[in-house]
């Protein structure tokens, strides 16, 4: 696990809280009752978001199922 000294924090409503130390961001997430989830690891500094991880995973899988349902399969005749 690579420890990043600073992260850009976005709160649960989508507004930016700015760049802060990783420990401070973790403490802030715990105070608010959320998880700290990394959403853009390649950014400089990495972007993290305060949100409920269980709800996040549920919505993500629901979106993937919906996308698969609307996906068109193309078959070629030989």
Buried (B, 14 or more C-beta within 10 A) or exposed (E): EEEBEBBBBBBEEEEEEEEBEBEEBBEBBEEEEBBBBEEBEEEEBBBBBBBBEEEBEEEEEEEEEEEEEEEEEEEEEE
